[in-house]
Amino acid sequence: MRLVVVGAAGRMGRMLIRAIDQAQGSVLVAAVERPGSPEIGADAGVLAGLPARGVVVTEDAAAAFAAADGVLDFTAPAATVAFADLAARAGILHVVGTTGLEPVHLAQLAEAARRTPVIRSGNMSLGVNLLAALVRKVAATLGTDWDIEIVEMHHRMKVDAPSGTAVLLGEAAAEGRAVDLAERRVAGRDGITGAREAGTIGFASLRGGTVVGDHKVIFAGSGERLELAHVAEDRSLFAQGAVKAALWGRGRGAGLYSMADVLGLDAL
Ligand code: NAD
């Protein structure tokens, strides 16, 4: 499968180049960075700490997509919606790991997914997607007298909060309770907040150091507490998940797919 990495010089971009190299059945055909990036013209393999691959980092995404089967995109929301339109025009698969997407961005992705397959997940790891399935089940089992709080910690360079994974876990909890997360979400508390409102789903975000991604979902009842946690030790895990998603998505029809689809977790 011929793959393009956009945001190739980013933390995840470099990991994706390595993951494509290691996976069977995928080959890197282009690497794209934002116009003006100092990495334009660099060899993508060298950028990722590999031997030269003869693939030079370019800013011309349209040309790159024209000669590919899929694009792996861990960039930023505005870039991702632009890439979604380009991928749909080229008729290639779009794997989206970018987080911090607002409803307006999600609507644009949904529109692109009417024309081409789009696989999006706030977290591409098996462990987190399994955790989401467990959270859905526990939330469906316990009543609203059990408070749900989600705590996450990430490295100091992360720009959005709560993390895409925390939101994914919050959505799983809301689904389990058959409620809309947007109406129940309480992210960040400060000052005289008043008592906790029953049925809300709380988020707390910690930032510091080089933490790859820690998540804990706490179900707090009266006199007892249930905690489900996941620790990501290495971000190559997310890149491997993205390549796996691309290989799974090859030849599928237009539509919006999730990592739960890729991993076959929907039945849980
Ligand atoms: P980063 O800042 O290191 O990399 C982002 C890269 O995208 C940069 O190199 C930047 O120049 C590039 N970029 C931005 N706009 C562009 C454009 N218009 N065209 C081409 N390139 C462009 O960030 P990161 O740590 O690699 O994370 C990237 C995204 O992936 C974030 O949203 C992060 O939360 C998300 N993420 C998702 C998962 C997951 O499993 N879904 C895992 C880790 C990170």
Boltz pocket constraint, residues with backbone or C-beta under 6 A from the ligand:
constraints:
  - pocket:
      binder: B
      contacts: [[A, 6], [A, 7], [A, 8], [A, 9], [A, 10], [A, 11], [A, 12], [A, 13], [A, 32], [A, 33], [A, 34], [A, 35], [A, 37], [A, 73], [A, 74], [A, 75], [A, 76], [A, 79], [A, 96], [A, 97], [A, 98], [A, 99], [A, 100], [A, 121], [A, 122], [A, 123], [A, 124], [A, 125], [A, 164], [A, 235], [A, 238]]
      max_distance: 6.0
